[in-house]
Amino acid sequence: MKKVFAIAITGILLTTSCVSKKKFAELEENYDQTKSELKTAEMKLAACEDDKKNIRSAYERQIKTLENTNSALLNTQGEIVTLSKTGAENLEKSLESMKEKDMQIKSMRDAINKKDSVTLALVTSLKGALDNINDEDIEINVEKGVVFVSISDKLLFGSGSYKITNEAKQVLGKVAKVVNDKKDFEFMVEGHTDSDPISRECFEDNWDLSTKRATAVVRVLQDEYNVDPSRMTAAGRSEYVPVASNETAAGKAKNRRTKIIVLPKLDQFFGMIEEGMKEAK
């Protein structure tokens, strides 16, 4: 381009026999300006080429990044689908397990409620049968789901004796009628004494006295009132489970007692729970 411009100037000079200095100066000034503009254009073109190169490079890097990101997202999506499927299966198993546990808990509650209902009926029956007996001599209570009848020894036995009085047999007869009607229960007869040592030769100690008194009650229930012996247990507790202080005569009187503890048959109770669990499955 420079050569073309120079040739054109030379041609003009040749075709013009005489060019004024002013004209020549204008042409020279135009040439210099054009040359400067050309240089500027070349610099801008070079800058544009560099920008183009940088933009292309950045664009290619961005494309590469997007491709890698897309690939990673596809892999992650696959993992998420797998995890979601596994999570759904685990959640379903957990829900089934929770449902089974809820059914088991419901079965246990039903069994406990049934036992409590039977216990309440038993207490009502005992209180109804013994309502005309002196309250000081007989107590009927429920502790931790267990019913017990506590009978004062002054009603059951003579002092230092294990022979049951006739009045006591009437009381035991009423208790026997109730327990014979309640086949879902077993019971334990416990003998208790005060802390005074026994002084009679026929007893070794208070252990012996408390056990013989419990055994005497069991025999009357079995022999005279036909209570099934397989449902009964006789036990002596001696002086070691007092309900009052042995420092006073009144306290000792309370400690000399026989307890008939009515117990639910545990095999039947657990049987109700097992049946409920089978139904839950």
Secondary structure as GFF3:
##gff-version 3
##sequence-region A 1 281
A	DSSP	alpha_helix	2	15	.	.	.	ID=ss1
A	DSSP	alpha_helix	21	129	.	.	.	ID=ss2
A	DSSP	beta_strand	138	143	.	.	.	ID=ss3
A	DSSP	beta_strand	146	152	.	.	.	ID=ss4
A	DSSP	alpha_helix	153	156	.	.	.	ID=ss5
A	DSSP	alpha_helix	166	181	.	.	.	ID=ss6
A	DSSP	beta_strand	185	192	.	.	.	ID=ss7
A	DSSP	alpha_helix	206	223	.	.	.	ID=ss8
A	DSSP	three_ten_helix	229	231	.	.	.	ID=ss9
A	DSSP	beta_strand	232	236	.	.	.	ID=ss10
A	DSSP	alpha_helix	249	255	.	.	.	ID=ss11
A	DSSP	beta_strand	257	264	.	.	.	ID=ss12
A	DSSP	alpha_helix	266	280	.	.	.	ID=ss13
###
